[in-house]
Amino acid sequence: MDSSDYIYMMIWINVRLCLPFTLIVFALGCVVRLDGFPVTFYMNLLVSNLIQLAGLVALMVKINENNFHPICFVALGCGALASICFRTVFALERYFLISWPELHFIRQTKGYVIFCVLIWLFAIFLFPLFMTFSQYIFFVLFPLIPTPVFIFCVARTPKFLPAATSLTTGEKRRIVAALMLLLIVHICMILPLSLSYINSYFGGSYVKYNSSLILFLFSPFMDLILFVFMCEGLVDKLLMCFSCHSCSR
């Protein structure tokens, strides 16, 4: 199997597994008690992933029919750009909850509605604009910009943990776990697509670009794991089960 076969296999897995599981987690997010206001950012992240998956399905159908339609690609790109933005805002909200708890605006209804609307407008208008004038800026710049944000949040959060007396140990643990997961997703699955695009732009291997695309297609799966870190008590139970299993061995 060459790299293109793996891409088609990853697309098939996204359609058969990630799409229904995303719908299930979205439904659970409406009824399960989650850890505070980031549920709004997370639900919008799931919606952006659903748009990505729907655009991916439509794009593959049109390609198989030899009837490519740019709207499918635009939907896929807008969803991908919105996903990056919502992950970034989610990380910043978790960081400010520990480092700057007095910043209530981002956690109020008005605050998260404004952020969500701005992100969607940003994705809907800017993606077609950059695809028209400069694809290089989109594929290189937008994945690179959030990278320092994720690194900063993960690096600085432990410093403020002792002072965050209003949060329980379980809440602190979930916040750190969520930030670590977001950093891993961005570094391992989003950023390689940007770096490989730079490499292929200067005459590098196209195989590396396909490999990074496979990693990128895996990112919606990782977003589902965030649900675990938002459910109150679930992370503690998982860690307890893991500890009991380790002790029994």
N, C-alpha and C positions, 0 to 999 in steps of 0.2 A: 504493500500500500504506500502510495506517495502522499505528500502533505495535503494535496487537494482532497484525497479520499478521507483523510482525518478531519478536514474541515466539514465535509458533507456529513460525516458521522457525528460530529459535534453539533451540527445544526439539527440533525435528526433527534439527538438526545435532548436538545433544548425544546424541541416541539413536543416530544413524547413525555418528557419528565418535568423539565423546568416550568413549562407553561402551566400544566395542571397544579403543580405544587405551589407555584406563585399565587394562583387563584385561591388555593386552600389557605395559605398563610394570610392572604389579604382578608379572607372571610374570618379567620381566627383573630386577626388584629382588630376586627370590629367588635368582638365579643369578649376577648380575653383581657384581663387587667394587665396593662403594660406600665413600664417605668416612666411615667411622666409625659410631658408634651412632645418629645421627639417622635411619638407615634405618628404625628402628622407628616413630618419629614420622611419617616420610614414608609408610610402608605404611598406618598407621592413617589418615592424611590421605586416601590413595587409597580406603580402605574407606569413609570418611565420604562421599567424593564418589560412590562407587558406590551408597551408600544414597540419596543425593540423587537420582541419576539414576533409580534404580529407583522411588523415590517419585514422581518427576516423570512417568515413563511410566504408572504406575498411576493417578495423579491425572488425567492427560489422557484415559485410557481410560474412567475412571468419569464424567468430565464429558461426554464424547461420548455415553455411554450414559444420560446424565441420572440417574446413580446415584452421587452424590458420597458418598464414605466418608471420615470424618475420619482414619482410620488412615493413609491415603496422605499427607495433609497433615502429620501428625505425623512420619512417616518422613522426609519432605522437610525439615521444620524441624529435627529432631534431627540429621540429617546436615549441614545448613548450620551449625548451632551448633557441632557437633564440628569441622567444617572450620576455622572461625575459631579455635577453641581450639588445634588442632594446629598451625596456622600460627604462632600466637603462641609456643607452646612451642618449636617448631622454631627460630624466630628467637632466642629467649632462649638456647637451647642453643648455637647458632652464636656468639652474642655472648660467652657465658661461656667458650667454648673458647679465645677470644683474650684476653679481659680477666681471666679468673679461671680459669686452667687447673688450679689445685689443687682446684676444685670437682668432684670425681669422682662425687658421688652421682647427679647428673642423667645421667651417661654410663654408669652401671653398670646391670646387668640389673635389679636390684631397683628402682633409681630410675625407669627409663623404664617398667617395668611398673606401678608405682604411679601415675605421671602419666597413663598411658594409661587405666587403670581409672577413675581419678577423673574424667577428661574425659568418658568415655562415660557414667558415672553422672550427672555434671553435666548433660549434654545430654539424656539419656533422661528424667530426672525434672523438670528445670527448664523445658524447652520446653512440655510440656503444662500445667504449672502456670501459666506466664505467659500462655499462650493462653487459659486459663480466666479469669484475673483481670485481666490487663493486657497486651494486645498492644502497646500504645504503648511500654512499658518494654522489651520484647524487641526491637522493630524499631529503636528509637532507642539504647538504652543499650548493648546488647551489641556492635554494630558500632563504637560510639564508644570504648569502654573500651580495646581493643587498639591504637588509633591512636597514642597517645603511646609505647607500647612499641616499635612498629616504627620510629618516628622516632628514638627514643632509641638503639636498637641501631645504626641506620645512621649516626647522627651521631657516636656515641662509638667505634665500632669502629676507624676510622683512627688514633685516638690510641694504641691499644694494639698496632697492627700491628708497629712496630719492636721492641717488647719480646717479642713472641711468637716467640722463637728456636727453639722446639721444632717449629714448623710450617714447612713448605717454602713457597716463593713460590707454587707452584701451589695449595696448600691455602688459603693466605690469599686468593688470587684467587677461588677457588670460594666461599669463605665470604662475601666482600664481594658477589659477584654474586648469591648466593642471598638475602642480606639486601635488596639493592636490588630484586630481583624481588618478594619478599614485600611490601615497602613499596608498590611500584607496584600490585600486585594489590589490596591493601587500600584504598589511596587512590582508585584509579580504578574499582574494580569492586564493592567491598563498602560503603565509606563513602557513595557517592552514593545507595544504597538507603535508608540511614538519613536522610540530608538531605532526600531527596525525600519520604519519609514524613512528616517534620516539616512540609514545605511543603504537602503535600496535606492534612494534619491541620488546618492553619490556613486552608484554602480555596484552596490553590495549584492549579496545573495538574496534571491527572491524567496528561497526556502525559509530563511530566517523570518521573513515577513509573514509567511503562511503559518509558521510555528507560533508567532506572537498573536496572530489572529485567532488561533485555536485557544490560547490562554484567555484572550479577550472574551471569547464566546462563553467561557466558563464562569465569568464574573457574576452573572445573575444567580448562579447556584450559591455562591458565597454570600450574596446579599440575603438569602433565606436564612443563613445561620445567625444573622443579626437578630432575628426574632427570638432566638434562644437567650441572647444577652439582654433582651428587653423584658422578658417574662420574670416577674418577681419570684424569687426562690428557685427557679429552674436551674440556674447555673450552680447554685449551692448544692442542689440535689445531685447534679451530674458530677461535681467535684467530690462529693461525699461517696458516691458509688465508685468513682475511680480510685479514691483512697482506700475504700474497703477491699476492692479487687486487688490493689497492690499489696495490702497487708496480708490478704489470704494467700498470696503467692509466696 
